[in-house]
Amino acid sequence: MGPTGPAGPTGPTGSAGAGSFVVTMRTQTTSFTRRLLKGDLVTAIASCDAPNGEQVVGGGYHLEISQFQDIHQIALLNDRPTNDPPESYIVQFIVTDNFGMSTTLSLTAVAQCLGEVP
């Protein structure tokens, strides 16, 4: 095998590639320390940083209740992204029967937000 030859000319610049993306978890918690009654709405909304281009790509919720026997007295109404394009994630329950006198509840909405890496 012979010696290595001289380097060739630099090739043309390639096309721009896609930027890098990151998923960020955003949460919002709503707590109720008063007695919840039949017909009350329990809502939490977690929002992405829409002005900076983030959009919801997933979400969910976490529910904490102090008296487990009252868990059957709420029904899920909404568990979904809001708007188009999706900027927030809403979780909403309705109380179907009066809670016990000392029952407290916390609802946390979670939004999974897709945005570009700065």
C-alpha positions in Angstrom: 0.0 0.0 0.0 1.3 3.5 -0.9 1.5 6.7 1.1 -1.6 8.7 2.0 -2.6 11.3 -0.5 -3.4 15.0 0.1 -6.7 16.0 1.8 -9.6 16.7 -0.7 -11.6 19.9 -0.9 -14.2 20.7 1.8 -17.7 19.6 0.8 -20.9 21.7 0.7 -22.6 22.7 4.0 -25.4 20.2 4.9 -29.0 21.1 5.5 -30.1 22.4 9.0 -31.0 19.6 11.3 -33.8 19.5 13.9 -33.1 21.1 17.2 -33.0 19.0 20.4 -36.2 18.6 22.4 -36.8 18.0 26.1 -39.9 16.9 28.1 -40.5 18.9 31.3 -43.0 18.0 34.0 -45.1 20.9 35.2 -47.5 20.4 38.2 -50.2 22.4 40.0 -51.9 21.3 43.2 -55.3 22.3 44.5 -56.1 21.5 48.1 -59.5 21.4 49.8 -59.7 21.6 53.5 -63.4 22.4 53.8 -66.1 19.8 53.6 -66.8 18.9 50.0 -70.5 18.6 49.2 -72.5 16.8 46.4 -72.1 18.8 43.2 -68.8 20.5 44.1 -66.1 20.6 41.3 -62.5 19.7 42.1 -60.2 21.1 39.5 -56.4 21.4 38.9 -54.8 22.7 35.7 -51.0 22.4 35.0 -49.7 24.8 32.3 -46.8 24.5 30.0 -44.6 27.5 29.1 -46.6 28.3 25.9 -44.9 31.7 25.3 -41.6 29.9 24.9 -43.1 27.2 22.6 -43.9 24.4 25.0 -46.8 22.1 24.2 -48.5 19.4 26.2 -47.7 15.9 25.0 -49.1 14.0 27.9 -50.3 14.3 31.5 -52.2 12.9 34.4 -53.0 13.4 38.0 -52.4 12.4 41.6 -55.2 12.4 44.1 -54.7 12.4 47.9 -57.7 12.0 50.2 -57.5 11.9 54.0 -60.4 9.5 54.6 -60.2 6.6 52.1 -63.9 5.7 52.6 -64.8 8.9 50.8 -62.9 8.0 47.6 -66.0 6.5 46.0 -67.9 9.8 46.4 -66.1 11.5 43.5 -66.2 10.8 39.8 -63.7 11.9 37.1 -65.0 14.4 34.6 -61.9 15.6 32.7 -58.4 14.3 32.3 -57.1 15.8 29.1 -55.1 18.6 27.4 -56.7 22.0 26.9 -56.7 24.4 23.9 -55.4 23.8 20.4 -52.4 23.6 20.3 -52.4 22.1 23.8 -50.9 24.5 26.4 -52.3 23.1 29.6 -53.6 19.8 31.2 -56.9 19.8 33.1 -58.1 17.3 35.7 -61.5 17.7 37.1 -63.7 15.6 39.4 -67.3 16.1 40.6 -68.4 15.2 44.1 -71.2 12.7 43.9 -72.1 12.6 47.6 -71.2 14.7 50.7 -67.7 14.0 52.1 -67.2 13.3 55.8 -66.9 16.3 58.1 -63.1 16.1 58.4 -62.1 14.7 55.0 -59.5 16.8 53.1 -58.5 16.3 49.5 -55.5 17.4 47.3 -55.5 17.1 43.5 -52.3 17.5 41.5 -52.5 17.9 37.7 -49.3 16.9 35.8 -48.5 18.2 32.3 -45.7 16.7 30.3 -44.5 19.6 28.2 -42.4 19.3 25.0 -40.0 22.2 24.3 -36.8 22.9 22.5 -33.5 22.9 24.4 -32.3 26.5 24.7 
